[in-house]
Amino acid sequence: MKLSIRHLAKIDSAEFEFNGITVVAGNNDAGKSTVGKALFALFNAFSNLDAYVRKARTERLRQMLHDARIFLPATSRFLERALLGDMPEAEIKATLAKATHYPTKKKLSPEEIDDCFRMIDEVRGLTDDDLRQAVISDQFTSVFNGQFSSLAHPEAPAELTLNIKGNDIALVLSNKEVQYHAPIEILHTAYCLDDPKVLDRLNLPLYWTSSVSGDERESILLQTLRANLSRSGVPSAAKAVDAALTKKRMEAISALLADVLPGDIMMDARRLFVFHDRRINADVELPNLSSGMKVFALLSLLLSSGTVKPKDVLILDEPEVHLHPEWQIKYAEAVVLLQKHYDLTILLTSHSSDFIYALQLMAEKHGITDKVNAYIAEIHEDGDMTETTFRQTSDKNWDRLYTGFLPSMNFLDKLREDLLEGAY
């Protein structure tokens, strides 16, 4: 899989190859997180896009009927036929004649039936392409908070191309229009982990998630987790198979996670999620876990709940920030094992030379060095404007990547020498 980006936020141009684990390193404010946002937005915009368009039609009309306080038996089946089929006007109006107002249960007047039909006709009059463009634009607007245009060249549209098995999903995006070419639909899901405190909001109701988090990436993660966890107590033959497969895939990583996590996230008697600490045989409220524990607990929950599936995309934005150096090494190994046993596409941004070095060595330890690529952000200044390009390390030689960390170390060495010489 390859991703090409032009004129997106701070990125002037960039091309990335994903074949396992892709590391993106560089200075602060260089656009590293933008890469993850772009990949996430593309996956969620084009994943099951046609199904989402169909759902958008029916949900919008359902809301319109609800706002008008109209009750219609078998609403879902009717909406699907009326919006997606060739249901004639006379049949639609005949069905609406059976509808009632709630809670009065009064029948609709002929004028109200005509108004309802006009609503239905207006919604089904939108073309699929109109709705696809709206969905794609909304996804990028949400992820980038409305600021996806190039900061250096605001008049230039953002251009993104995602190549999957020889098929190009191409997107040209500006504040005025959306142009896209999507010969295939994306079948897998992308999840972004950039704040372990997302676990603090796991107990919020689903309908609060979007309004409270304000972050599309966090909202999708929470909604998916909550949905999978709420189904965990419902027995089914298919779920039993999924559980067995999840357990088998997790065997390689379970020991490592158990070494860090002295317990598991589970539901208590209040039907709230807590961390059960085996050391003290007590439940700990999720907000009271340390940030480092949350990093590993979130990863464990994604696996045990079956949320992350083989060939999904995992975007890890500076995961080492909350981790002690010893745990950075363990997390690096966990990432390598995830890729190896789940065949995940993992995009990872980092500021830590120690963490990147640990990742490099763990990939060698577990035999996946051919599935690790690294890119360095390079900032170019043009007057008052700055733009970023990315350079891939060559022949698995990461020395040039590590040289980016040398200036700060040289500064500290020089400072120590000056202090010893009494310069301050």
Sequence and secondary structure as in RCSB ss.txt:
>XXXX:A:sequence
MKLSIRHLAKIDSAEFEFNGITVVAGNNDAGKSTVGKALFALFNAFSNLDAYVRKARTERLRQMLHDARIFLPAT
SRFLERALLGDMPEAEIKATLAKATHYPTKKKLSPEEIDDCFRMIDEVRGLTDDDLRQAVISDQFTSVFNGQFSS
LAHPEAPAELTLNIKGNDIALVLSNKEVQYHAPIEILHTAYCLDDPKVLDRLNLPLYWTSSVSGDERESILLQTL
RANLSRSGVPSAAKAVDAALTKKRMEAISALLADVLPGDIMMDARRLFVFHDRRINADVELPNLSSGMKVFALLS
LLLSSGTVKPKDVLILDEPEVHLHPEWQIKYAEAVVLLQKHYDLTILLTSHSSDFIYALQLMAEKHGITDKVNAY
IAEIHEDGDMTETTFRQTSDKNWDRLYTGFLPSMNFLDKLREDLLEGAY
>XXXX:A:secstr
 EEEEEEETTEEEEEEE SSEEEEE  TTSSHHHHHHHHHHHHHHHBTHHHHHHHHHHHHHHHHHHHTTEE TTH
HHHHHHHHHS   HHHHHHHHTT EETTT  B  HHHHHHHHHHHHHHHTS HHHHHHHHHHHHHHHHTTT  S 
SS TTS EEEEEEETTEEEEEEE SS EEEE SS B S EEEE  GGGGGGTTS HHHHHHHH  HHHHHHHHHH
HHHHHTTTS  HHHHHHHHHHHHHHHHHHHHHHHH SEEEEE TTS EEEEETTTTEEEEGGGS HHHHHHHHHH
HHHHTT S TT EEEEESGGGG  HHHHHHHHHHHHHHHHHH  EEEEEE  HHHHHHHHHHHHHTT GGGEEEE
EEEEEEETTEEEEEEEE STT  HHHHGGGHHHHHHHHHHHHHHHTT  
